[in-house]
Amino acid sequence: MPLVDPRSGFVAPVAAATPARLPVAAPTLPAAEGVLPYLQRIDASGWYSNFGPLVQELEARLAGRFVHPTEVVTVANGTLALTLALQALDLPRGGFCAIPSWTFVATAHAVRMAGLTPWFVDVEPEGGELTPDLLAQALPRAPGPVVATLPVSVMGRPTQVEAWAAFQEATGLPVILDAAAGFDAVHDAAVTVMVSLHATKALGIGEGAFLATRDPALARRWRALTNFAFMGDRIARYPATNAKLSEYAAAVGLAALDIWPETRNRYVAAARRLRIALSDEPRVRFQSGWGLDWISSTCLVSLPQGSADAVEAFLNEQGVETRRWWGAGCHTAPAFADCPSDSLEATVKLAGSGLGIPFFAHLQPDQINRVARTLKLAMDQAGFERTPA
């Protein structure tokens, strides 16, 4: 209420309330009551790690989401999962692994930890994806022997798994799909697939991931690599690590799967409201099918070329958080300055036009309207014409 000076009767004006800062993302994990029955099962069994009954149940339920008989192995996190998937192939140390620069740095870190060297290649300009055709065209320009490739599902977008399987068959080059954000869209393990279960993902458990394959022998090797290279005994057969998922993490995963249909519906509803709020804005484009055919826990929009810096600055001034989820590409990170790159023209353009805007399952209608209104105003202020992005 207004402040009144009792001596003069002067009424001080009330400052406009500053809107609360709107985060770019907010995790959705199961509530305590959903996890409790699984915790009680842990108490009853006294089994806390080392491939306990909850981990086995979680893996079986995850495998059941795939269209063909599939083996699933859980891992402590996605970066370790990619690393172990590469190590399981016994590739020549120092060999080149072809990856898109348009990805999160974990992809490149995993390549390095597996004893390989990232070779950054370009992606298609619209969806930002490394495709089998693009890699086939780039391979003659490789700086040395390419021993594997890690294509990436862009922010959870569906990927051409069967096309990559055909590429693997034709070239003999092992393919591991980094589908970290692809829980909703990935249902085929024709090539090795890694899905993250980090708290920021659509189905999150805090920290965790899983690898999927149709090859039981490969899955057995992954499992050994997560457990000191033991295979039902205590003999360390080759260099390995400890990357197992605990029963407690599995408890959260099972509770998250129990409510996944509801969680997915909430993501879809929020995504469709956001699409509607920006349906009259031709300068903003969503990923193809996002919120319609598939969903993820983040929203990446494409803006007019060169506008991302100005739009990001304006939104942040207005308390609307944004995120360059993949920065300017892995090739710009100091950690990978010594890694060779092919031409990255499309990657550079994507970095200048892509922006993560606020999105989460419990995003409210007033918050959606705020995002849309501020985003439109940002582009108007920056002087970008209302022409398609």
C-alpha atoms as one frame of an Amber mdcrd trajectory, in Angstrom:
protein
   0.000   0.000   0.000   1.154   3.657  -0.481   3.400   5.170   2.174   1.883
   8.321   3.828   3.952  10.943   5.687   1.760  11.711   8.774   3.100  15.310
   9.035   2.709  16.462   5.432   0.148  14.012   4.167   2.420  13.339   1.163
   1.695  10.012  -0.479   4.797   8.341  -1.852   4.311   6.593  -5.178   4.490
   2.824  -5.118   7.257   1.382  -7.247   6.092  -1.132  -9.803   6.737  -4.648
  -8.635   9.646  -6.260 -10.421   8.505  -9.510 -12.032  10.131 -12.593 -10.622
  12.988 -13.944 -12.701  11.702 -16.667 -14.988  14.128 -19.607 -15.163  15.009
 -21.163 -18.490  14.416 -24.670 -17.129  13.104 -26.424 -14.012  13.381 -30.175
 -13.351  10.378 -32.447 -12.952  11.133 -35.422 -10.702   8.732 -37.690  -8.812
   7.530 -36.520  -5.399   8.669 -38.245  -2.223   5.447 -40.216  -1.836   5.976
 -41.786  -5.251   9.498 -42.888  -4.377   8.668 -44.127  -0.872   7.319 -47.599
  -1.825  10.553 -48.307  -3.673  12.654 -47.098  -0.750  10.703 -49.454   1.477
  11.555 -52.299  -0.900  15.236 -51.387  -0.524  14.899 -51.454   3.253  13.219
 -54.845   3.107  15.800 -56.418   0.799  18.908 -54.824   2.274  20.289 -54.574
  -1.288  21.644 -51.086  -2.010  23.860 -51.387  -5.101  25.562 -53.949  -7.385
  22.709 -54.652  -9.813  19.961 -55.035  -7.234  16.311 -55.884  -7.945  15.281
 -52.262  -8.516  18.032 -51.678 -11.071  17.032 -54.883 -12.833  13.376 -53.807
 -12.886  14.267 -50.344 -14.157  16.363 -51.781 -16.973  13.584 -54.175 -17.959
  11.000 -51.398 -18.065  13.298 -49.171 -20.112  14.026 -52.021 -22.531  10.288
 -52.537 -22.950   9.995 -49.086 -24.544  11.970 -50.234 -27.611  10.354 -51.674
 -30.749  12.652 -54.728 -31.002  14.087 -57.013 -28.308  16.642 -54.741 -26.661
  19.217 -54.961 -23.888  19.511 -51.982 -21.533  22.392 -51.283 -19.154  22.137
 -48.412 -16.695  25.169 -46.227 -15.981  25.963 -43.580 -13.370  25.755 -40.728
 -15.903  25.629 -40.028 -19.614  29.237 -38.969 -20.074  30.487 -42.208 -18.536
  27.976 -44.165 -20.617  29.356 -42.741 -23.868  32.915 -43.313 -22.676  32.275
 -46.953 -21.805  30.362 -47.542 -25.054  33.454 -46.441 -26.955  35.854 -48.391
 -24.713  33.810 -51.549 -25.240  34.751 -51.452 -28.931  38.523 -51.801 -28.280
  39.325 -49.052 -30.772  42.921 -47.986 -31.537  43.970 -45.315 -29.040  44.381
 -41.911 -30.641  42.079 -42.735 -33.536  39.645 -40.079 -34.659  35.990 -40.157
 -33.659  33.731 -38.074 -35.898  31.278 -35.978 -33.909  29.286 -32.838 -34.577
  30.643 -29.697 -32.985  26.965 -28.776 -32.521  26.514 -30.740 -29.312  27.044
 -30.460 -25.567  30.688 -30.705 -24.519  30.033 -34.037 -22.766  30.102 -35.738
 -26.190  33.629 -34.539 -26.855  34.770 -35.177 -23.277  33.626 -38.802 -23.580
  35.631 -39.251 -26.779  38.734 -37.928 -25.055  38.218 -40.099 -21.953  37.921
 -43.159 -24.208  41.422 -42.455 -25.562  40.242 -41.104 -28.925  40.497 -37.713
 -30.616  37.369 -35.743 -31.563  37.129 -34.708 -35.204  34.464 -32.035 -35.498
  32.244 -32.192 -38.560  29.368 -30.033 -39.725  25.637 -30.616 -39.525  22.662
 -29.968 -41.765  21.632 -26.301 -41.525  17.947 -26.668 -40.625  17.760 -29.230
 -37.825  21.420 -29.110 -36.795  21.903 -32.862 -37.112  24.879 -34.843 -38.355
  23.456 -37.239 -40.943  24.957 -40.358 -42.544  25.135 -38.566 -45.908  26.993
 -35.595 -44.456  29.502 -37.824 -42.713  30.027 -39.916 -45.832  30.835 -36.733
 -47.749  33.218 -35.546 -45.032  35.156 -38.797 -44.501  37.529 -38.295 -47.473
  38.683 -35.071 -45.766  39.383 -36.757 -42.412  42.744 -35.848 -40.821  43.543
 -39.519 -40.171  41.917 -42.892 -39.483  38.315 -42.442 -38.305  37.451 -45.343
 -36.004  33.943 -44.410 -34.799  31.260 -41.751 -34.908  28.899 -40.251 -32.325
  25.972 -38.530 -34.050  23.737 -36.514 -31.721  19.992 -36.213 -31.275  19.492
 -32.442 -31.282  17.759 -31.526 -28.015  15.882 -34.836 -28.084  14.734 -34.639
 -31.698  14.064 -38.020 -33.390  17.109 -39.345 -35.256  17.533 -41.590 -38.292
  18.531 -44.682 -36.331  17.901 -47.149 -39.171  19.834 -44.918 -41.598  22.766
 -44.920 -39.185  22.513 -48.698 -38.919  22.740 -48.927 -42.706  25.735 -46.571
 -42.659  27.428 -48.729 -40.019  26.810 -51.863 -42.060  28.085 -50.275 -45.290
  31.214 -48.628 -43.867  32.119 -50.834 -40.908  32.389 -47.658 -38.829  30.858
 -48.137 -35.350  28.011 -45.731 -34.594  26.971 -44.658 -31.092  23.981 -42.338
 -30.962  24.201 -39.663 -28.282  20.476 -39.254 -27.578  21.023 -37.664 -24.170
  17.760 -35.706 -24.322  15.923 -38.251 -26.452  13.993 -40.312 -23.904  10.642
 -39.586 -25.537  11.755 -40.001 -29.142  14.180 -42.942 -29.129  12.571 -46.372
 -29.465  15.012 -48.195 -31.735  18.480 -49.497 -30.826  19.539 -50.602 -34.299
  22.806 -48.871 -33.333  24.073 -48.275 -29.813  21.968 -45.581 -28.134  22.742
 -43.548 -25.010  19.938 -41.724 -23.159  20.612 -39.475 -20.181  18.498 -39.580
 -17.032  19.937 -36.397 -15.555  17.581 -34.233 -13.513  17.332 -31.758 -16.394
  15.930 -34.354 -18.792  12.273 -35.142 -19.468  12.576 -38.342 -17.450  15.123
 -37.522 -14.791  16.420 -39.370 -11.746  19.065 -36.882 -10.594  22.142 -38.479
 -12.158  22.086 -41.502 -14.445  21.834 -42.785 -17.997  21.339 -45.972 -19.949
  22.815 -47.670 -22.994  20.620 -49.712 -25.332  21.527 -52.306 -27.954  20.085
 -55.324 -29.752  23.376 -57.165 -29.127  23.362 -59.148 -25.828  27.133 -59.748
 -25.965  27.806 -56.012 -26.234  25.469 -55.341 -23.307  27.356 -57.881 -21.179
  30.620 -56.087 -21.911  29.063 -52.729 -20.939  27.873 -54.197 -17.675  31.335
 -55.529 -16.911  32.856 -52.134 -17.719  30.598 -50.509 -15.110  31.778 -53.027
 -12.488  35.573 -53.314 -12.597  35.397 -55.786 -15.524  33.958 -58.478 -13.268
  31.724 -61.071 -14.907  29.999 -62.866 -12.075  33.284 -63.245 -10.212  36.017
 -60.992  -8.875  38.454 -61.181 -11.777  39.266 -57.832 -13.456  39.583 -58.888
 -17.083  40.494 -55.529 -18.624  40.688 -51.853 -17.615  37.276 -50.716 -16.377
  35.678 -48.531 -13.731  32.828 -48.351 -11.238  29.864 -46.691 -12.954  26.929
 -48.649 -11.564  23.545 -47.159 -10.756  22.527 -47.543  -7.110  19.222 -48.948
  -5.922  18.314 -45.480  -4.647  18.719 -43.957  -8.105  16.701 -46.842  -9.562
  13.939 -46.113  -7.020  13.611 -42.585  -8.400  13.692 -43.938 -11.956  10.895
 -46.418 -11.312   8.776 -43.738  -9.639   9.435 -41.434 -12.609   8.331 -44.138
 -15.046   5.155 -44.689 -13.007   4.084 -41.098 -13.684   5.687 -40.700 -17.125
   2.343 -40.552 -19.034   1.204 -37.678 -16.792   4.587 -35.953 -16.974   4.644
 -36.234 -20.748   1.136 -34.810 -21.018   2.203 -31.803 -18.958   5.213 -31.200
 -21.185   3.081 -31.508 -24.314   0.400 -29.152 -22.964   2.983 -26.505 -22.054
   4.717 -26.869 -25.433   1.496 -26.484 -27.390   0.489 -23.405 -25.389   3.895
 -21.894 -26.141   3.554 -22.686 -29.827   0.115 -21.057 -29.889   1.391 -17.958
 -28.065   4.047 -17.520 -30.765   1.958 -18.717 -33.710   1.675 -15.160 -35.071
   5.429 -14.554 -34.823   7.185 -15.564 -38.071  10.603 -14.668 -36.678  10.535
 -17.605 -34.273  10.682 -21.247 -35.352  10.470 -24.324 -33.178  12.204 -27.619
 -33.853  10.228 -29.732 -36.289   7.591 -31.773 -34.467   8.528 -30.463 -31.000
   5.477 -30.579 -28.752   3.498 -32.308 -31.487   5.201 -35.607 -32.301   7.847
 -35.633 -29.577   8.818 -33.716 -26.480  11.888 -32.822 -24.432  12.516 -30.795
 -21.300  13.963 -27.802 -23.150  12.795 -25.429 -25.864  15.244 -24.412 -28.573
  13.992 -21.770 -31.009  15.533 -20.545 -34.219  15.644 -16.760 -34.663  16.687
 -14.561 -37.598  20.346 -15.059 -38.408  22.575 -12.941 -36.206  19.806 -11.930
 -33.801  20.483 -14.309 -30.915  22.920 -12.019 -29.053  20.589  -8.999 -29.036
  17.490 -11.054 -28.211  19.271 -12.888 -25.411  20.511  -9.629 -23.855  17.041
  -8.062 -23.937  15.290 -11.094 -22.466  17.779 -11.315 -19.624  17.346  -7.604
 -18.875  13.621  -8.318 -18.562  14.189 -11.191 -16.145  13.519 -13.914 -18.716
  16.395 -16.373 -18.618  17.825 -17.876 -21.781  20.501 -20.439 -22.442  22.928
 -21.159 -25.258  22.713 -24.847 -24.473  25.615 -25.732 -26.760  27.415 -22.392
 -26.766  29.086 -21.655 -30.075  29.947 -25.309 -30.662  32.449 -27.664 -29.033
  35.209 -26.592 -31.393  35.331 -23.189 -29.641  35.950 -24.649 -26.161  39.563
 -24.379 -24.912  39.456 -28.048 -23.872  39.252 -29.049 -27.542  41.362 -26.350
 -29.168  43.842 -28.971 -30.382  41.161 -31.110 -32.083  40.814 -30.949 -35.874
  37.663 -29.660 -37.543  36.109 -29.940 -40.955  34.254 -26.957 -42.403  31.671
 -25.862 -39.792  29.668 -23.255 -41.695  26.246 -24.541 -40.639  27.369 -24.929
 -37.025  28.462 -21.298 -36.847  25.134 -20.112 -38.254  23.152 -22.267 -35.843
  25.112 -20.813 -32.929  24.138 -17.320 -34.075  20.438 -18.037 -34.452  19.538
 -20.663 -31.836  18.393 -19.775 -28.340  16.966 -21.748 -25.431  13.921 -20.021
 -23.923  12.037 -20.840 -20.704  10.268 -24.179 -20.799   9.329 -26.786 -18.216
   6.421 -29.086 -17.451   4.788 -26.742 -14.945   5.192 -23.576 -17.039   2.045
 -21.533 -16.350  -0.103 -19.683 -18.943   0.926 -16.252 -17.600   4.588 -17.265
 -17.815   4.078 -18.501 -21.384   2.473 -15.192 -22.326   5.366 -13.336 -20.708
   7.913 -15.315 -22.701   6.061 -14.736 -25.984   5.471 -11.028 -25.327   9.068
 -10.371 -24.286  10.498 -12.359 -27.176   8.457 -10.394 -29.724   9.429  -7.100
 -28.104  13.088  -8.117 -28.092  13.135  -8.567 -31.838  11.192  -5.353 -32.400
  13.683  -3.448 -30.232  16.573  -4.980 -32.149  15.053  -3.854 -35.424  14.459
  -7.248 -36.996  11.671  -7.183 -39.567   8.660  -9.467 -39.136   9.778 -11.872
 -41.820  10.229 -15.627 -41.384  13.265 -16.676 -39.336
